[in-house]
């Protein structure tokens, strides 16, 4: 037998298809069982109605006084040899016989009475040809009939006793006294046999229907599932290809952006907190050493995040590396101006509307460790300077690097700061302060960020980074991160 017949489903769609068909089979079995039980109950109800109609009619027509007189005349069994021997017996027998034949009863009709002297239930009259007067009756309902007669009840009785479906009604004399019952029964096995025949018919019909449905599912729905699987495999391959490309882009970005460890060359105590929103980031930190005591440090926030932002970051980082090599003596403001011109040219933004706003916000510092002098220029990004426990915010110019909406040639302002040993410098993108969270799902905001830096400036930079990271995660909670995050802290 081919192994493919029992091959396990490989996709969710096939599992759903098999589950659907299996559920249909289970429901069909449950429906057949319910129908079988209902048909059996219906057959029993029909039997109750048919037999009850016979015993009820006879009970109201027969003379119960003749039943009592027969028992008085014949006080022991075997005294009556044939049905014509006694007129009273003959009349009762003929009534039972004609009724049984007219209604097609397979089992005989009986008139039963309770012999109190012998404490037994006996047959008085039967529809059969051979008289059985005073023979004991041991049918399935005998105990119920005895209880019925001793209680002088007159209500109709229908039910199942043992293996018999039976019905009996009271026979009364002219004064209304109960002298016996008219009784008939039928084997319940006959009803079960009829119900089982219908059950087999229903099973055959259901099997044919399930086979047709199965063929339809295999030929029609199965093809749809195969097409869906093919489309899913196609999109999975494309997704894997895109994911691999993004991961590789992350490696390229990691190669372009200076490693955080490079800051240690000039700043033994420092931290770089980098939390991309996606695999790759539109924010990046940057470091370039010009001489033994002079270096350039930057934190940049490019337009967008994810892969588009990472492409902008790669362009910005590459241009910074190129410009600082060509113009090592220019101050940060001049470098930002050149960087903006080069980015506008690289992106062909001059005079264009589409993509005119693509660029980046940058905080760029030139640090001279020997002169203890700091030069800063910013494009929409500030420099935070912590001196003697006091936080000073030095704002950059309100214009970005790149983009044509502010003109092709733009000038930036340089800020000169004389710092002291032990001061702290912070450069960062806006992703941290723009994060939504907290109990009211509001932005973190600059005021809260400033207070946190002021409260923890005395800690080593690595511990400050841990506080920043934990505070961010606590604030964000279950909310989605809204933007890339880059924070650089330097002890100068």
MOPE-V510421 format. One record per backbone hydrogen bond with DSSP energy under -1.0 kcal/mol. NH is the residue of the N-H (numbers start at 1). CO is the residue of the C=O. E is the energy in kcal/mol with one decimal. If there is no record, write none. Layout:
BEGIN
NH|CO|E  NH|CO|E
END
This chain:
BEGIN
5|2|-1.1  6|3|-1.0  7|4|-1.1  15|11|-2.0  16|12|-2.8  17|13|-2.3  18|14|-2.8  19|15|-2.7  20|16|-2.6  21|17|-2.3  22|18|-2.9  23|19|-2.8  24|20|-2.1  25|21|-2.0  26|22|-2.5  27|23|-2.7  28|24|-2.2  29|25|-2.6  30|26|-2.5  31|27|-2.6  32|28|-2.7  33|29|-2.6  34|30|-2.3  35|31|-2.8  36|32|-2.9  37|33|-2.5  38|34|-2.3  39|35|-3.1  40|36|-2.3  41|37|-2.3  42|38|-2.3  43|39|-2.6  44|40|-2.2  45|41|-2.5  46|42|-2.6  47|43|-2.4  48|44|-2.7  49|45|-2.5  50|46|-2.7  51|47|-2.8  52|48|-2.8  53|49|-1.9  54|50|-1.4  55|51|-2.6  56|52|-2.5  57|53|-1.8  58|54|-2.4  59|55|-2.5  60|56|-1.4  61|57|-1.1  62|58|-2.9  64|172|-2.2  68|64|-1.8  69|65|-2.2  70|66|-2.4  71|67|-1.8  72|68|-1.8  73|69|-2.6  74|70|-2.5  85|82|-1.6  90|86|-2.6  91|87|-2.6  92|88|-2.0  93|89|-3.2  94|90|-2.8  95|91|-1.9  96|92|-2.2  97|93|-2.8  98|94|-2.7  99|95|-1.9  100|96|-2.5  101|97|-2.5  102|98|-2.6  103|99|-1.8  105|100|-2.4  110|183|-2.7  111|125|-2.6  112|181|-2.7  113|122|-2.3  115|120|-2.9  119|115|-1.3  120|115|-1.6  122|113|-3.0  123|135|-2.8  124|111|-3.3  125|111|-1.2  127|109|-1.9  134|123|-3.1  135|132|-2.2  137|121|-2.8  142|139|-1.8  145|141|-2.4  146|142|-2.5  147|143|-2.2  148|144|-2.1  149|145|-2.8  150|146|-2.7  151|147|-1.1  152|149|-1.4  153|148|-2.0  157|168|-2.1  159|166|-2.3  161|164|-2.3  164|161|-2.3  165|186|-3.1  166|159|-2.7  167|184|-2.3  168|157|-2.3  169|182|-1.6  171|180|-3.1  173|177|-2.1  176|173|-1.8  179|171|-2.6  180|171|-1.2  181|112|-2.3  182|169|-2.7  183|110|-3.2  184|167|-2.0  186|165|-2.0  188|163|-3.2  190|187|-1.0  192|188|-2.4  193|189|-2.4  194|190|-1.9  195|191|-2.6  196|192|-2.7  197|193|-1.9  198|194|-2.0  199|195|-2.1  200|196|-2.6  201|197|-1.8  202|198|-2.5  203|199|-2.7  204|200|-2.4  205|201|-2.4  206|202|-2.8  207|203|-2.7  208|204|-2.2  209|205|-2.3  210|206|-3.0  211|207|-2.3  212|208|-2.3  213|209|-2.7  214|210|-3.0  215|211|-2.5  216|212|-2.3  217|213|-2.9  218|214|-2.7  219|215|-2.7  220|216|-3.1  221|216|-1.1  222|217|-3.2  224|220|-1.9  225|221|-2.8  226|222|-2.4  227|223|-2.6  228|224|-2.6  229|225|-2.9  230|226|-2.6  231|227|-2.6  232|228|-2.8  233|229|-3.1  234|230|-2.3  235|231|-2.7  236|232|-2.7  237|233|-2.6  238|234|-2.3  239|235|-2.9  240|236|-3.2  241|237|-2.5  242|238|-2.8  243|239|-3.3  244|240|-2.9  245|241|-2.3  246|242|-2.8  247|243|-2.7  248|244|-2.4  249|245|-2.6  250|246|-2.2  251|247|-1.5  252|248|-2.4  253|249|-2.9  254|250|-2.4  255|251|-1.7  256|252|-2.1  257|253|-3.0  262|259|-1.7  263|260|-1.3  264|261|-1.4  265|262|-1.6  266|263|-1.1  267|263|-2.9  271|489|-2.2  273|487|-3.2  275|485|-2.5  284|300|-2.0  286|298|-2.4  288|296|-2.4  290|294|-1.9  291|294|-2.1  295|367|-1.9  296|288|-3.3  297|365|-2.5  298|286|-2.4  299|363|-1.7  300|284|-2.9  301|361|-3.1  302|282|-2.4  303|359|-2.5  309|305|-1.0  310|306|-2.5  311|307|-2.2  312|308|-2.0  313|309|-2.5  314|310|-2.4  315|311|-2.0  316|312|-2.9  317|313|-3.0  318|314|-2.2  319|315|-2.5  320|316|-2.3  321|317|-2.3  322|318|-2.1  323|319|-2.9  324|320|-2.5  326|322|-1.7  327|323|-3.0  330|327|-1.1  335|331|-2.2  336|332|-2.3  337|333|-2.0  338|334|-2.4  339|335|-2.7  340|336|-2.4  341|337|-2.1  342|338|-2.7  343|339|-2.2  344|340|-2.5  345|341|-2.2  346|342|-2.7  347|343|-2.3  349|344|-2.6  352|349|-2.1  356|353|-1.8  358|355|-1.2  360|401|-2.4  361|301|-2.8  363|299|-2.0  364|377|-2.6  365|297|-3.3  366|375|-2.9  367|295|-2.5  368|373|-2.8  369|293|-3.2  372|368|-1.0  373|368|-1.7  374|417|-3.2  375|366|-2.5  376|415|-2.8  377|364|-2.2  379|362|-3.3  380|397|-3.3  383|394|-2.6  384|426|-2.3  385|392|-3.0  386|424|-3.1  387|390|-2.7  390|387|-2.1  392|385|-3.1  394|383|-3.0  397|378|-2.6  399|397|-1.6  401|360|-2.7  404|356|-1.2  407|404|-1.3  415|376|-3.0  417|374|-3.1  419|372|-1.2  423|420|-2.0  424|386|-2.1  425|490|-2.8  426|384|-2.2  427|488|-2.3  429|486|-2.3  434|430|-1.4  435|432|-1.2  437|442|-1.9  438|475|-2.5  441|438|-1.2  442|437|-1.9  444|435|-1.2  445|433|-2.9  449|445|-1.5  450|446|-3.2  451|447|-2.1  452|448|-2.0  453|449|-2.1  454|450|-2.5  455|451|-2.0  456|452|-1.1  459|456|-1.5  464|460|-2.1  465|461|-2.2  466|462|-1.7  467|463|-2.1  468|464|-2.7  469|465|-2.6  470|466|-2.5  471|467|-2.6  472|468|-2.2  473|469|-2.3  474|470|-2.6  475|471|-2.3  476|472|-2.9  477|473|-2.5  479|476|-2.2  485|275|-1.5  487|273|-2.5  488|427|-3.4  489|271|-2.6  490|425|-2.7  491|269|-2.2  492|423|-2.1
END
